[in-house]
Amino acid sequence: MAHEGTRLSLPAKAGLDRMCYVQPMSQEFLKEAAAFADAGALFGLDLGEKTIGVAVCDPARRVATPVETIRRTKFTADATQLAALAAERGVVGLIMGLPLNMDGSEGPSAQRARAFARNLPKILDLPVAFWDERLSSAAMERELIAIDTKRKKRAEKIDESAAAFILQGAIDRLRGQEQ
């Protein structure tokens, strides 16, 4: 499903020199996030084919911090590991990155993320809100390079760092909504 929105030029840094149409998922996100408790830690998830990057924010929802990268096996094992981490950290909701195409449409990766979220309540019954994660991994890769992180360490930390990037954007949006 394509989202209609405003036309903007992507920065040359992104490796794209064409114009595209994008719209923040603000309304959908805020509707989903309304199911969260007023306070409490949230998880940010960067769901990939081989890994799940996990980040958490403080209960006041000010700062997102990378937690770990889960190596994916089967859905039940992945969800059980997430549930254990969520219980350990008192998490009250999940922000899941939604990997939209650059034109705002949902491709196979976005469909996989939505399917994972649909099945999650079987094991981890927490509210889920989706956050547009376009270019989050690329942004974190640039940041890790900028702080001179070695290639091997970047590979280990990229998914949880991307999850923190996704979560920070979402909690910043939630805080902006409160003001």
N, C-alpha and C positions, 0 to 999 in steps of 0.2 A: 504494500500500500504506500503510495507516494504521498508525502506531505507537501501541501502548497505553502509557499511562504515568500519571504523577501529574496530579492536577487542580490548576491554579493560576490565580490571578487575574492578568490582565495589567495593568500599570500604566496609569493614565489617560493618561500621556504618549504611550503607543503608539497612542492614538486608538481603543482598543478597551475597552469596558466590560463585556464578557461574559466568562464563564469558559470556559476551553478545556482540553483534555487535551494534554499534551506530554510527551515523554521525550527526554532527551539521546540522541544517537546514539552514546554512549560505547562500547558493546560492539562495534558494527559498525566504528566508527572505529579502535579499538585493534587489532582483528583486521587491518584493512587496513594500518594504520601499522606493524605488525610486519614488513612487507616492507622498510621503510626501513633503511638502514645506521644503525649506532649514533650516528654523528655526520655532520655535513655539512649544507650549506645546503638549505633546502626552499623551494619556490615556493608561494605562496598565489594562487589564481586565483578571480576573481569573474567568472563567465561570463555575459554578457548577450547579447541578440539582436544588438546593434550594436557592442559593445565587449567586451574582456577586460581586466579589471583585474589587474595583476600586482604581487606583493610578494615579497620575499625575506627570509629570516632569516639570521642569522650562523651559522657552522658549529656553534657551541655551542648553538644553538637557544634563545637568550634573548630576542632583540628582532626584531620584524618591521618592515620598512621598505618603504614604497611604492616601486615601480620605474618603471612606466609603464602607460599605457593603450593597448592595441592596438585599432585600428579594424578590425573584422571584415570580411573579404571572402569568401573561400572557405576551407573547412576546411584544405586542404593548405597554403595560404599562411599561415593563422593558426598551424597547428601547426609549420610550418617556422620562423616567427618566434619562437615559444616555444622551440623546440629550440636556436636560435642563442643566445637569452638564457640558457637553462639551461646550455649549454656554456660560455659566457662567465663565468658565475658559479659553476660547479662544483656545480650542483644535483643532489641525489641522490634527490629525491622530490617529489611534488606533493600539495598539500592543495587540493582543489577544493570551493568552496562549493556546497552542495546546497540550492537554494531550495524548502524544504518549505512547504506551506500552513500556516496558523496551527494547524490541527487535527492537524498531523503527517503528513498524507497527501502523496503525491507527485503534483503536477500536471504540466502540459506543460513548464514550465521545468525542473523536476527531471529529467524524462525526457530533455530536450535535453542537460542536463549529463551525465547517465549515458551517452548516446549519444556525446557528444564524447569522454568518457573511454575508451569502448570502442574508438573509432577511433584514439585518440592513439598507441598502440604502433606503428602503421604508420610513424610519423615520429619520435616521441619515446618511446623505450622506458624509461620510469621508472615506479616504483610510484606508484599514486594512492590517496589516502584521501579520503573525503568528510566534510565538516564542515557541520553544520547552520548555514545562514547567515541564518536568519530575522531580519529587522529590522536586518541589518548595514548596509545602505545608509542606512536611516533614522537609525541611531546615528551614522554618520559624517557625515551631513548636519547633524545637531544639533551635533556637535563642530566642524565647519568653520564653522558659523554662530556658535558660541560664541567662536571666535577671530577673528571679524569678517572672514572670507574673503568676498570679493566674489562675487556670483552667477556670473559668467563663470568665475572661477577654480575655484569649487566644482564647476561642471559638468565642468571639465577634470580635476579631481583626485578626484572622488567614487568612481570605480570602482577605482582603484589604492589609495585609502584604505580602501575596503570590503575589498579583498583583504588588506591589512595587518591589518585588524580580524579577519578570518576566520583568517588565519595565526597571529596572536597568541593567539587563543583555543585553537587546536589545539596550538601548541607549549607553552602553559601546561598543557594537559591531559596532554601527553606527559611534561612535567617532573614533574607531580603523580603520574604513574604510576610514575616511577623512584624516588620517595621512599618 
